[in-house]
Amino acid sequence: MRLNMLQPVVEGTAEVEGHNFEIRIKGKVSEATLSTFEGLHHSVAPIETVLSGPVADQAALHGLLERIQSLGLELLEVRRLPES
């Protein structure tokens, strides 16, 4: 899946500051690779890896997505989690 960085990641708003996100990646991501995503929790299953946690702002979110792409990982889904 290729990302168009010109389109907003969160539909309906350009604001992402201080929200928690869940990012789903296809397949089982290694511990070494997961260590590059500091500050995010992760769960690994045979079919997908889920990263979750706070994202400081839109620039940080784009940075995470760029890192996923540069590592050759296949992005399945990005969603903002409801506020608790």
PDB file as gemmi writes it, atoms N, CA and C in Angstrom:
CRYST1    1.000    1.000    1.000  90.00  90.00  90.00 P 1                      
ATOM      1  N   MET A   1       0.849  -1.182   0.000  1.00  0.00           N  
ATOM      2  CA  MET A   1       0.000   0.000   0.000  1.00  0.00           C  
ATOM      3  C   MET A   1       0.886   1.232   0.000  1.00  0.00           C  
ATOM      4  N   ARG A   2       0.729   2.090  -0.980  1.00  0.00           N  
ATOM      5  CA  ARG A   2       1.477   3.339  -1.024  1.00  0.00           C  
ATOM      6  C   ARG A   2       0.649   4.434  -0.369  1.00  0.00           C  
ATOM      7  N   LEU A   3       1.319   5.289   0.370  1.00  0.00           N  
ATOM      8  CA  LEU A   3       0.651   6.383   1.054  1.00  0.00           C  
ATOM      9  C   LEU A   3       0.825   7.667   0.275  1.00  0.00           C  
ATOM     10  N   ASN A   4      -0.231   8.424   0.153  1.00  0.00           N  
ATOM     11  CA  ASN A   4      -0.141   9.756  -0.429  1.00  0.00           C  
ATOM     12  C   ASN A   4      -0.052  10.725   0.741  1.00  0.00           C  
ATOM     13  N   MET A   5       1.130  11.260   0.978  1.00  0.00           N  
ATOM     14  CA  MET A   5       1.354  12.109   2.144  1.00  0.00           C  
ATOM     15  C   MET A   5       0.670  13.467   2.031  1.00  0.00           C  
ATOM     16  N   LEU A   6       0.094  13.778   0.875  1.00  0.00           N  
ATOM     17  CA  LEU A   6      -0.602  15.050   0.729  1.00  0.00           C  
ATOM     18  C   LEU A   6      -2.018  14.993   1.271  1.00  0.00           C  
ATOM     19  N   GLN A   7      -2.577  13.800   1.411  1.00  0.00           N  
ATOM     20  CA  GLN A   7      -3.924  13.666   1.936  1.00  0.00           C  
ATOM     21  C   GLN A   7      -3.869  13.564   3.453  1.00  0.00           C  
ATOM     22  N   PRO A   8      -4.858  14.125   4.149  1.00  0.00           N  
ATOM     23  CA  PRO A   8      -4.845  14.034   5.606  1.00  0.00           C  
ATOM     24  C   PRO A   8      -4.963  12.581   6.058  1.00  0.00           C  
ATOM     25  N   VAL A   9      -4.227  12.244   7.111  1.00  0.00           N  
ATOM     26  CA  VAL A   9      -4.257  10.891   7.650  1.00  0.00           C  
ATOM     27  C   VAL A   9      -5.546  10.666   8.422  1.00  0.00           C  
ATOM     28  N   VAL A  10      -5.998  11.675   9.147  1.00  0.00           N  
ATOM     29  CA  VAL A  10      -7.223  11.580   9.926  1.00  0.00           C  
ATOM     30  C   VAL A  10      -8.298  12.350   9.190  1.00  0.00           C  
ATOM     31  N   GLU A  11      -9.254  11.633   8.662  1.00  0.00           N  
ATOM     32  CA  GLU A  11     -10.295  12.251   7.859  1.00  0.00           C  
ATOM     33  C   GLU A  11     -11.118  13.231   8.700  1.00  0.00           C  
ATOM     34  N   GLY A  12     -11.367  14.400   8.140  1.00  0.00           N  
ATOM     35  CA  GLY A  12     -12.226  15.376   8.810  1.00  0.00           C  
ATOM     36  C   GLY A  12     -11.498  16.352   9.709  1.00  0.00           C  
ATOM     37  N   THR A  13     -10.199  16.121   9.943  1.00  0.00           N  
ATOM     38  CA  THR A  13      -9.455  17.046  10.779  1.00  0.00           C  
ATOM     39  C   THR A  13      -7.970  16.957  10.460  1.00  0.00           C  
ATOM     40  N   ALA A  14      -7.295  18.082  10.552  1.00  0.00           N  
ATOM     41  CA  ALA A  14      -5.849  18.097  10.361  1.00  0.00           C  
ATOM     42  C   ALA A  14      -5.145  18.003  11.712  1.00  0.00           C  
ATOM     43  N   GLU A  15      -5.892  18.062  12.787  1.00  0.00           N  
ATOM     44  CA  GLU A  15      -5.355  18.074  14.143  1.00  0.00           C  
ATOM     45  C   GLU A  15      -5.169  16.653  14.663  1.00  0.00           C  
ATOM     46  N   VAL A  16      -3.950  16.292  15.051  1.00  0.00           N  
ATOM     47  CA  VAL A  16      -3.711  14.982  15.645  1.00  0.00           C  
ATOM     48  C   VAL A  16      -2.948  15.099  16.965  1.00  0.00           C  
ATOM     49  N   GLU A  17      -2.696  16.297  17.418  1.00  0.00           N  
ATOM     50  CA  GLU A  17      -1.872  16.493  18.608  1.00  0.00           C  
ATOM     51  C   GLU A  17      -2.434  15.764  19.820  1.00  0.00           C  
ATOM     52  N   GLY A  18      -1.548  15.020  20.479  1.00  0.00           N  
ATOM     53  CA  GLY A  18      -1.871  14.396  21.744  1.00  0.00           C  
ATOM     54  C   GLY A  18      -2.865  13.251  21.678  1.00  0.00           C  
ATOM     55  N   HIS A  19      -3.053  12.642  20.536  1.00  0.00           N  
ATOM     56  CA  HIS A  19      -3.994  11.533  20.430  1.00  0.00           C  
ATOM     57  C   HIS A  19      -3.246  10.208  20.394  1.00  0.00           C  
ATOM     58  N   ASN A  20      -3.946   9.162  20.797  1.00  0.00           N  
ATOM     59  CA  ASN A  20      -3.405   7.814  20.699  1.00  0.00           C  
ATOM     60  C   ASN A  20      -3.810   7.211  19.365  1.00  0.00           C  
ATOM     61  N   PHE A  21      -2.873   6.486  18.763  1.00  0.00           N  
ATOM     62  CA  PHE A  21      -3.106   5.861  17.472  1.00  0.00           C  
ATOM     63  C   PHE A  21      -2.822   4.378  17.549  1.00  0.00           C  
ATOM     64  N   GLU A  22      -3.446   3.643  16.647  1.00  0.00           N  
ATOM     65  CA  GLU A  22      -3.174   2.224  16.469  1.00  0.00           C  
ATOM     66  C   GLU A  22      -2.746   2.040  15.021  1.00  0.00           C  
ATOM     67  N   ILE A  23      -1.600   1.404  14.833  1.00  0.00           N  
ATOM     68  CA  ILE A  23      -1.038   1.200  13.500  1.00  0.00           C  
ATOM     69  C   ILE A  23      -0.854  -0.294  13.299  1.00  0.00           C  
ATOM     70  N   ARG A  24      -1.522  -0.844  12.292  1.00  0.00           N  
ATOM     71  CA  ARG A  24      -1.446  -2.282  12.000  1.00  0.00           C  
ATOM     72  C   ARG A  24      -0.529  -2.519  10.809  1.00  0.00           C  
ATOM     73  N   ILE A  25       0.404  -3.458  10.999  1.00  0.00           N  
ATOM     74  CA  ILE A  25       1.400  -3.796   9.985  1.00  0.00           C  
ATOM     75  C   ILE A  25       1.252  -5.279   9.661  1.00  0.00           C  
ATOM     76  N   LYS A  26       1.327  -5.615   8.389  1.00  0.00           N  
ATOM     77  CA  LYS A  26       1.178  -7.007   7.970  1.00  0.00           C  
ATOM     78  C   LYS A  26       2.381  -7.828   8.421  1.00  0.00           C  
ATOM     79  N   GLY A  27       2.097  -8.992   8.988  1.00  0.00           N  
ATOM     80  CA  GLY A  27       3.136  -9.940   9.363  1.00  0.00           C  
ATOM     81  C   GLY A  27       3.709  -9.725  10.750  1.00  0.00           C  
ATOM     82  N   LYS A  28       4.657 -10.582  11.066  1.00  0.00           N  
ATOM     83  CA  LYS A  28       5.322 -10.565  12.371  1.00  0.00           C  
ATOM     84  C   LYS A  28       6.600  -9.731  12.258  1.00  0.00           C  
ATOM     85  N   VAL A  29       6.643  -8.608  12.961  1.00  0.00           N  
ATOM     86  CA  VAL A  29       7.793  -7.702  12.928  1.00  0.00           C  
ATOM     87  C   VAL A  29       8.766  -8.119  14.028  1.00  0.00           C  
ATOM     88  N   SER A  30      10.043  -8.145  13.706  1.00  0.00           N  
ATOM     89  CA  SER A  30      11.068  -8.593  14.662  1.00  0.00           C  
ATOM     90  C   SER A  30      11.218  -7.619  15.831  1.00  0.00           C  
ATOM     91  N   GLU A  31      11.743  -8.141  16.927  1.00  0.00           N  
ATOM     92  CA  GLU A  31      12.001  -7.308  18.112  1.00  0.00           C  
ATOM     93  C   GLU A  31      12.997  -6.196  17.794  1.00  0.00           C  
ATOM     94  N   ALA A  32      13.993  -6.498  16.975  1.00  0.00           N  
ATOM     95  CA  ALA A  32      14.994  -5.486  16.605  1.00  0.00           C  
ATOM     96  C   ALA A  32      14.329  -4.322  15.878  1.00  0.00           C  
ATOM     97  N   THR A  33      13.429  -4.630  14.970  1.00  0.00           N  
ATOM     98  CA  THR A  33      12.719  -3.578  14.232  1.00  0.00           C  
ATOM     99  C   THR A  33      11.768  -2.835  15.153  1.00  0.00           C  
ATOM    100  N   LEU A  34      11.073  -3.552  16.022  1.00  0.00           N  
ATOM    101  CA  LEU A  34      10.128  -2.912  16.943  1.00  0.00           C  
ATOM    102  C   LEU A  34      10.837  -1.937  17.885  1.00  0.00           C  
ATOM    103  N   SER A  35      12.090  -2.196  18.196  1.00  0.00           N  
ATOM    104  CA  SER A  35      12.833  -1.313  19.104  1.00  0.00           C  
ATOM    105  C   SER A  35      13.036   0.078  18.508  1.00  0.00           C  
ATOM    106  N   THR A  36      12.869   0.225  17.196  1.00  0.00           N  
ATOM    107  CA  THR A  36      13.006   1.543  16.570  1.00  0.00           C  
ATOM    108  C   THR A  36      11.769   2.414  16.778  1.00  0.00           C  
ATOM    109  N   PHE A  37      10.688   1.821  17.273  1.00  0.00           N  
ATOM    110  CA  PHE A  37       9.449   2.565  17.513  1.00  0.00           C  
ATOM    111  C   PHE A  37       9.303   2.854  19.005  1.00  0.00           C  
ATOM    112  N   GLU A  38      10.250   3.628  19.540  1.00  0.00           N  
ATOM    113  CA  GLU A  38      10.265   3.948  20.971  1.00  0.00           C  
ATOM    114  C   GLU A  38       9.001   4.687  21.372  1.00  0.00           C  
ATOM    115  N   GLY A  39       8.491   4.360  22.544  1.00  0.00           N  
ATOM    116  CA  GLY A  39       7.315   5.038  23.076  1.00  0.00           C  
ATOM    117  C   GLY A  39       5.996   4.433  22.650  1.00  0.00           C  
ATOM    118  N   LEU A  40       6.040   3.439  21.775  1.00  0.00           N  
ATOM    119  CA  LEU A  40       4.816   2.777  21.337  1.00  0.00           C  
ATOM    120  C   LEU A  40       4.774   1.362  21.898  1.00  0.00           C  
ATOM    121  N   HIS A  41       3.588   0.930  22.287  1.00  0.00           N  
ATOM    122  CA  HIS A  41       3.382  -0.439  22.721  1.00  0.00           C  
ATOM    123  C   HIS A  41       3.223  -1.292  21.470  1.00  0.00           C  
ATOM    124  N   HIS A  42       3.486  -2.576  21.600  1.00  0.00           N  
ATOM    125  CA  HIS A  42       3.297  -3.437  20.443  1.00  0.00           C  
ATOM    126  C   HIS A  42       2.768  -4.802  20.864  1.00  0.00           C  
ATOM    127  N   SER A  43       2.023  -5.405  19.969  1.00  0.00           N  
ATOM    128  CA  SER A  43       1.613  -6.797  20.113  1.00  0.00           C  
ATOM    129  C   SER A  43       1.874  -7.461  18.770  1.00  0.00           C  
ATOM    130  N   VAL A  44       2.432  -8.656  18.848  1.00  0.00           N  
ATOM    131  CA  VAL A  44       2.825  -9.365  17.636  1.00  0.00           C  
ATOM    132  C   VAL A  44       2.039 -10.664  17.551  1.00  0.00           C  
ATOM    133  N   ALA A  45       1.400 -10.873  16.416  1.00  0.00           N  
ATOM    134  CA  ALA A  45       0.695 -12.112  16.115  1.00  0.00           C  
ATOM    135  C   ALA A  45       1.236 -12.616  14.783  1.00  0.00           C  
ATOM    136  N   PRO A  46       0.982 -13.867  14.445  1.00  0.00           N  
ATOM    137  CA  PRO A  46       1.518 -14.385  13.184  1.00  0.00           C  
ATOM    138  C   PRO A  46       1.087 -13.593  11.945  1.00  0.00           C  
ATOM    139  N   ILE A  47      -0.113 -13.046  11.953  1.00  0.00           N  
ATOM    140  CA  ILE A  47      -0.593 -12.375  10.740  1.00  0.00           C  
ATOM    141  C   ILE A  47      -0.396 -10.866  10.739  1.00  0.00           C  
ATOM    142  N   GLU A  48      -0.210 -10.263  11.917  1.00  0.00           N  
ATOM    143  CA  GLU A  48      -0.016  -8.820  11.950  1.00  0.00           C  
ATOM    144  C   GLU A  48       0.658  -8.374  13.236  1.00  0.00           C  
ATOM    145  N   THR A  49       1.232  -7.182  13.174  1.00  0.00           N  
ATOM    146  CA  THR A  49       1.828  -6.533  14.332  1.00  0.00           C  
ATOM    147  C   THR A  49       1.070  -5.232  14.547  1.00  0.00           C  
ATOM    148  N   VAL A  50       0.734  -4.951  15.802  1.00  0.00           N  
ATOM    149  CA  VAL A  50      -0.016  -3.740  16.121  1.00  0.00           C  
ATOM    150  C   VAL A  50       0.847  -2.853  17.006  1.00  0.00           C  
ATOM    151  N   LEU A  51       1.059  -1.616  16.541  1.00  0.00           N  
ATOM    152  CA  LEU A  51       1.730  -0.586  17.338  1.00  0.00           C  
ATOM    153  C   LEU A  51       0.656   0.344  17.854  1.00  0.00           C  
ATOM    154  N   SER A  52       0.765   0.769  19.108  1.00  0.00           N  
ATOM    155  CA  SER A  52      -0.223   1.710  19.643  1.00  0.00           C  
ATOM    156  C   SER A  52       0.432   2.605  20.666  1.00  0.00           C  
ATOM    157  N   GLY A  53      -0.136   3.814  20.781  1.00  0.00           N  
ATOM    158  CA  GLY A  53       0.373   4.742  21.766  1.00  0.00           C  
ATOM    159  C   GLY A  53       0.189   6.180  21.333  1.00  0.00           C  
ATOM    160  N   PRO A  54       0.680   7.093  22.165  1.00  0.00           N  
ATOM    161  CA  PRO A  54       0.504   8.517  21.876  1.00  0.00           C  
ATOM    162  C   PRO A  54       1.401   8.993  20.740  1.00  0.00           C  
ATOM    163  N   VAL A  55       0.866   9.893  19.942  1.00  0.00           N  
ATOM    164  CA  VAL A  55       1.611  10.537  18.863  1.00  0.00           C  
ATOM    165  C   VAL A  55       1.541  12.037  19.123  1.00  0.00           C  
ATOM    166  N   ALA A  56       2.689  12.669  19.215  1.00  0.00           N  
ATOM    167  CA  ALA A  56       2.768  14.071  19.642  1.00  0.00           C  
ATOM    168  C   ALA A  56       2.032  15.028  18.713  1.00  0.00           C  
ATOM    169  N   ASP A  57       2.205  14.857  17.404  1.00  0.00           N  
ATOM    170  CA  ASP A  57       1.587  15.773  16.452  1.00  0.00           C  
ATOM    171  C   ASP A  57       1.577  15.144  15.070  1.00  0.00           C  
ATOM    172  N   GLN A  58       1.084  15.879  14.085  1.00  0.00           N  
ATOM    173  CA  GLN A  58       0.955  15.341  12.740  1.00  0.00           C  
ATOM    174  C   GLN A  58       2.321  15.024  12.126  1.00  0.00           C  
ATOM    175  N   ALA A  59       3.319  15.839  12.422  1.00  0.00           N  
ATOM    176  CA  ALA A  59       4.672  15.584  11.906  1.00  0.00           C  
ATOM    177  C   ALA A  59       5.205  14.256  12.446  1.00  0.00           C  
ATOM    178  N   ALA A  60       4.961  13.964  13.712  1.00  0.00           N  
ATOM    179  CA  ALA A  60       5.399  12.697  14.300  1.00  0.00           C  
ATOM    180  C   ALA A  60       4.675  11.520  13.663  1.00  0.00           C  
ATOM    181  N   LEU A  61       3.400  11.674  13.377  1.00  0.00           N  
ATOM    182  CA  LEU A  61       2.637  10.619  12.717  1.00  0.00           C  
ATOM    183  C   LEU A  61       3.200  10.341  11.325  1.00  0.00           C  
ATOM    184  N   HIS A  62       3.459  11.395  10.581  1.00  0.00           N  
ATOM    185  CA  HIS A  62       4.046  11.226   9.246  1.00  0.00           C  
ATOM    186  C   HIS A  62       5.426  10.569   9.346  1.00  0.00           C  
ATOM    187  N   GLY A  63       6.190  10.925  10.372  1.00  0.00           N  
ATOM    188  CA  GLY A  63       7.494  10.302  10.579  1.00  0.00           C  
ATOM    189  C   GLY A  63       7.380   8.804  10.823  1.00  0.00           C  
ATOM    190  N   LEU A  64       6.392   8.397  11.629  1.00  0.00           N  
ATOM    191  CA  LEU A  64       6.164   6.975  11.871  1.00  0.00           C  
ATOM    192  C   LEU A  64       5.811   6.251  10.580  1.00  0.00           C  
ATOM    193  N   LEU A  65       4.928   6.852   9.799  1.00  0.00           N  
ATOM    194  CA  LEU A  65       4.508   6.231   8.540  1.00  0.00           C  
ATOM    195  C   LEU A  65       5.669   6.135   7.555  1.00  0.00           C  
ATOM    196  N   GLU A  66       6.503   7.152   7.520  1.00  0.00           N  
ATOM    197  CA  GLU A  66       7.684   7.121   6.641  1.00  0.00           C  
ATOM    198  C   GLU A  66       8.670   6.043   7.085  1.00  0.00           C  
ATOM    199  N   ARG A  67       8.830   5.879   8.415  1.00  0.00           N  
ATOM    200  CA  ARG A  67       9.729   4.848   8.926  1.00  0.00           C  
ATOM    201  C   ARG A  67       9.212   3.456   8.547  1.00  0.00           C  
ATOM    202  N   ILE A  68       7.900   3.247   8.676  1.00  0.00           N  
ATOM    203  CA  ILE A  68       7.304   1.966   8.283  1.00  0.00           C  
ATOM    204  C   ILE A  68       7.590   1.683   6.814  1.00  0.00           C  
ATOM    205  N   GLN A  69       7.406   2.679   5.978  1.00  0.00           N  
ATOM    206  CA  GLN A  69       7.641   2.508   4.548  1.00  0.00           C  
ATOM    207  C   GLN A  69       9.127   2.248   4.263  1.00  0.00           C  
ATOM    208  N   SER A  70      10.017   2.987   4.911  1.00  0.00           N  
ATOM    209  CA  SER A  70      11.454   2.834   4.649  1.00  0.00           C  
ATOM    210  C   SER A  70      11.978   1.474   5.114  1.00  0.00           C  
ATOM    211  N   LEU A  71      11.317   0.863   6.098  1.00  0.00           N  
ATOM    212  CA  LEU A  71      11.706  -0.464   6.564  1.00  0.00           C  
ATOM    213  C   LEU A  71      11.130  -1.574   5.693  1.00  0.00           C  
ATOM    214  N   GLY A  72      10.338  -1.187   4.691  1.00  0.00           N  
ATOM    215  CA  GLY A  72       9.751  -2.171   3.784  1.00  0.00           C  
ATOM    216  C   GLY A  72       8.585  -2.936   4.375  1.00  0.00           C  
ATOM    217  N   LEU A  73       7.963  -2.357   5.416  1.00  0.00           N  
ATOM    218  CA  LEU A  73       6.827  -3.013   6.059  1.00  0.00           C  
ATOM    219  C   LEU A  73       5.538  -2.637   5.330  1.00  0.00           C  
ATOM    220  N   GLU A  74       4.583  -3.554   5.329  1.00  0.00           N  
ATOM    221  CA  GLU A  74       3.308  -3.303   4.652  1.00  0.00           C  
ATOM    222  C   GLU A  74       2.278  -2.783   5.655  1.00  0.00           C  
ATOM    223  N   LEU A  75       1.877  -1.547   5.475  1.00  0.00           N  
ATOM    224  CA  LEU A  75       0.907  -0.899   6.341  1.00  0.00           C  
ATOM    225  C   LEU A  75      -0.493  -1.402   6.000  1.00  0.00           C  
ATOM    226  N   LEU A  76      -1.232  -1.841   7.026  1.00  0.00           N  
ATOM    227  CA  LEU A  76      -2.591  -2.311   6.826  1.00  0.00           C  
ATOM    228  C   LEU A  76      -3.629  -1.268   7.226  1.00  0.00           C  
ATOM    229  N   GLU A  77      -3.387  -0.589   8.363  1.00  0.00           N  
ATOM    230  CA  GLU A  77      -4.393   0.339   8.873  1.00  0.00           C  
ATOM    231  C   GLU A  77      -3.764   1.316   9.862  1.00  0.00           C  
ATOM    232  N   VAL A  78      -4.260   2.545   9.821  1.00  0.00           N  
ATOM    233  CA  VAL A  78      -3.911   3.558  10.815  1.00  0.00           C  
ATOM    234  C   VAL A  78      -5.213   4.139  11.311  1.00  0.00           C  
ATOM    235  N   ARG A  79      -5.391   4.170  12.622  1.00  0.00           N  
ATOM    236  CA  ARG A  79      -6.609   4.796  13.143  1.00  0.00           C  
ATOM    237  C   ARG A  79      -6.339   5.481  14.469  1.00  0.00           C  
ATOM    238  N   ARG A  80      -7.045   6.596  14.643  1.00  0.00           N  
ATOM    239  CA  ARG A  80      -6.965   7.323  15.898  1.00  0.00           C  
ATOM    240  C   ARG A  80      -7.900   6.646  16.886  1.00  0.00           C  
ATOM    241  N   LEU A  81      -7.391   6.359  18.068  1.00  0.00           N  
ATOM    242  CA  LEU A  81      -8.194   5.707  19.083  1.00  0.00           C  
ATOM    243  C   LEU A  81      -9.067   6.721  19.804  1.00  0.00           C  
ATOM    244  N   PRO A  82     -10.242   6.302  20.250  1.00  0.00           N  
ATOM    245  CA  PRO A  82     -11.128   7.224  20.985  1.00  0.00           C  
ATOM    246  C   PRO A  82     -10.453   7.690  22.276  1.00  0.00           C  
ATOM    247  N   GLU A  83     -10.774   8.904  22.642  1.00  0.00           N  
ATOM    248  CA  GLU A  83     -10.220   9.432  23.899  1.00  0.00           C  
ATOM    249  C   GLU A  83     -10.867   8.724  25.063  1.00  0.00           C  
ATOM    250  N   SER A  84     -10.051   8.434  26.090  1.00  0.00           N  
ATOM    251  CA  SER A  84     -10.588   7.708  27.246  1.00  0.00           C  
ATOM    252  C   SER A  84     -10.966   8.619  28.371  1.00  0.00           C  
TER     253      SER A  84                                                      
END                                                                             
